[in-house]
């Protein structure tokens, strides 16, 4: 989990020599190394998110470093054990190559599709960081055009149409359905979505399992599309957030089934510093309860598809909102229903359950004209 708080960071109080830990695997113990931290102050602790060349120092408050996760980690508990205590079943391998390419002990068998995706993502991000260090990506993010108001766009669209706002997804394939669209032109699809009333767009960037790319994200952003863009990525490292911003993303996806609470808190802070929104995705009651305890969450996505089994159940949105709707409304959090939405009845069902927006891809992309398919999905043409 390099560049997440738990897996690669350590802290020391300013009253003692500044220290940083070397990168950790999911089961290794911290190894202290002494270093100078410029501008350290008594009110803060400093943390190096990766010991690799080109990493940067972040300032975090005592609230984060006094968290139970950090205390457990510093006392020798493994990252996977800490995550498992929060109900996270995805193990982190932190291997230097794809698990399926190893032999013997290195040849690991994932428990489900999501775990395979995350293991592959760890390798991909490690390779990307080696080519473009974090400090360079941060510089690029700083020079990117100002982000668009993702949450504001959803709110305006919902009020304008009296229906859940649409986050229309641009993706070529998925592990569950395979190739969705043989003739795949992300720019054409994005403009068709926008023309037909989409409030925001979701751009798949995972290459290995969804045939997406950050190049698609950047191309769509530079094509004249005005909709705010969600980078639909399996985020495990803040490097990905900065990289997404540098490519024109206005929001990122954070998956509670993958990220421990402390990582979500930290990544939310990074998003706020960049002016980005974060769609925090949950699938079950335990994940939702975890996320509702985190301050600063403004947008929660309820995935009707299990990322472990890829089974669909649209009743998942209604069930979770019946149980936690009062808390969500009190916190003024907008809810997005994701996956399994194909008809106007499906849209009405989740709207009655209390969602503000829907994220839809498959039911649009499998139609001849994805843009015109929006009217079929909602039962009427959307105003834009």
Secondary structure in CASP SS format (residue, H / E / C, confidence):
PFRMAT SS
TARGET T0000
AUTHOR 0000-0000-0000
METHOD secondary structure of the structure
MODEL  1
X C 1.00
X C 1.00
X C 1.00
X C 1.00
X H 1.00
X H 1.00
X H 1.00
X H 1.00
X C 1.00
X C 1.00
X E 1.00
X E 1.00
X C 1.00
X C 1.00
X C 1.00
X C 1.00
X C 1.00
X C 1.00
X E 1.00
X E 1.00
X E 1.00
X C 1.00
X C 1.00
X C 1.00
X C 1.00
X C 1.00
X C 1.00
X C 1.00
X C 1.00
X C 1.00
X C 1.00
X E 1.00
X E 1.00
X E 1.00
X C 1.00
X C 1.00
X C 1.00
X C 1.00
X C 1.00
X C 1.00
X C 1.00
X C 1.00
X C 1.00
X C 1.00
X E 1.00
X E 1.00
X E 1.00
X E 1.00
X C 1.00
X C 1.00
X C 1.00
X C 1.00
X C 1.00
X C 1.00
X C 1.00
X C 1.00
X E 1.00
X E 1.00
X E 1.00
X E 1.00
X C 1.00
X H 1.00
X H 1.00
X H 1.00
X H 1.00
X C 1.00
X C 1.00
X H 1.00
X H 1.00
X H 1.00
X H 1.00
X H 1.00
X H 1.00
X H 1.00
X C 1.00
X C 1.00
X C 1.00
X C 1.00
X H 1.00
X H 1.00
X H 1.00
X H 1.00
X H 1.00
X H 1.00
X H 1.00
X C 1.00
X C 1.00
X C 1.00
X C 1.00
X C 1.00
X C 1.00
X C 1.00
X C 1.00
X C 1.00
X C 1.00
X C 1.00
X C 1.00
X C 1.00
X H 1.00
X H 1.00
X H 1.00
X C 1.00
X C 1.00
X H 1.00
X H 1.00
X H 1.00
X C 1.00
X C 1.00
X C 1.00
X C 1.00
X C 1.00
X C 1.00
X H 1.00
X H 1.00
X H 1.00
X H 1.00
X H 1.00
X H 1.00
X H 1.00
X H 1.00
X H 1.00
X H 1.00
X H 1.00
X H 1.00
X H 1.00
X H 1.00
X H 1.00
X H 1.00
X H 1.00
X H 1.00
X H 1.00
X C 1.00
X C 1.00
X H 1.00
X H 1.00
X H 1.00
X H 1.00
X H 1.00
X H 1.00
X H 1.00
X H 1.00
X H 1.00
X C 1.00
X C 1.00
X C 1.00
X C 1.00
X C 1.00
X C 1.00
X C 1.00
X H 1.00
X H 1.00
X H 1.00
X H 1.00
X H 1.00
X H 1.00
X H 1.00
X H 1.00
X H 1.00
X H 1.00
X H 1.00
X H 1.00
X C 1.00
X C 1.00
X C 1.00
X E 1.00
X E 1.00
X E 1.00
X E 1.00
X E 1.00
X E 1.00
X C 1.00
X C 1.00
X E 1.00
X E 1.00
X C 1.00
X C 1.00
X C 1.00
X E 1.00
X E 1.00
X C 1.00
X C 1.00
X C 1.00
X C 1.00
X C 1.00
X C 1.00
X H 1.00
X H 1.00
X H 1.00
X H 1.00
X H 1.00
X H 1.00
X H 1.00
X H 1.00
X H 1.00
X H 1.00
X C 1.00
X C 1.00
X C 1.00
X C 1.00
X E 1.00
X E 1.00
X E 1.00
X E 1.00
X E 1.00
X C 1.00
X C 1.00
X C 1.00
X C 1.00
X C 1.00
X C 1.00
X C 1.00
X C 1.00
X C 1.00
X H 1.00
X H 1.00
X H 1.00
X H 1.00
X H 1.00
X H 1.00
X H 1.00
X H 1.00
X C 1.00
X C 1.00
X C 1.00
X C 1.00
X C 1.00
X C 1.00
X E 1.00
X E 1.00
X E 1.00
X E 1.00
X E 1.00
X C 1.00
X C 1.00
X C 1.00
X C 1.00
X C 1.00
X H 1.00
X H 1.00
X H 1.00
X H 1.00
X H 1.00
X H 1.00
X H 1.00
X H 1.00
X H 1.00
X C 1.00
X C 1.00
X C 1.00
X C 1.00
X E 1.00
X E 1.00
X E 1.00
X E 1.00
X E 1.00
X C 1.00
X C 1.00
X C 1.00
X C 1.00
X C 1.00
X H 1.00
X H 1.00
X H 1.00
X H 1.00
X H 1.00
X H 1.00
X H 1.00
X H 1.00
X H 1.00
X H 1.00
X H 1.00
X H 1.00
X H 1.00
X H 1.00
X C 1.00
X C 1.00
X E 1.00
X E 1.00
X E 1.00
X E 1.00
X E 1.00
X E 1.00
X C 1.00
X C 1.00
X H 1.00
X H 1.00
X H 1.00
X H 1.00
X H 1.00
X H 1.00
X H 1.00
X H 1.00
X C 1.00
X C 1.00
X C 1.00
X C 1.00
X C 1.00
X C 1.00
X E 1.00
X E 1.00
X E 1.00
X E 1.00
X E 1.00
X C 1.00
X E 1.00
X C 1.00
X C 1.00
X C 1.00
X C 1.00
X C 1.00
X C 1.00
X E 1.00
X C 1.00
X C 1.00
X H 1.00
X H 1.00
X H 1.00
X H 1.00
X H 1.00
X H 1.00
X H 1.00
X H 1.00
X H 1.00
X H 1.00
X H 1.00
X H 1.00
X H 1.00
X H 1.00
X H 1.00
X H 1.00
X C 1.00
X C 1.00
X C 1.00
X E 1.00
X E 1.00
X E 1.00
X E 1.00
X E 1.00
X C 1.00
X C 1.00
X C 1.00
X C 1.00
X C 1.00
X H 1.00
X H 1.00
X H 1.00
X H 1.00
X H 1.00
X H 1.00
X H 1.00
X H 1.00
X H 1.00
X H 1.00
X C 1.00
X C 1.00
X C 1.00
X E 1.00
X E 1.00
X E 1.00
X E 1.00
X C 1.00
X H 1.00
X H 1.00
X H 1.00
X H 1.00
X C 1.00
X C 1.00
X C 1.00
X C 1.00
X C 1.00
X C 1.00
X C 1.00
X H 1.00
X H 1.00
X H 1.00
X H 1.00
X H 1.00
X H 1.00
X C 1.00
X C 1.00
X C 1.00
X C 1.00
X C 1.00
X C 1.00
END
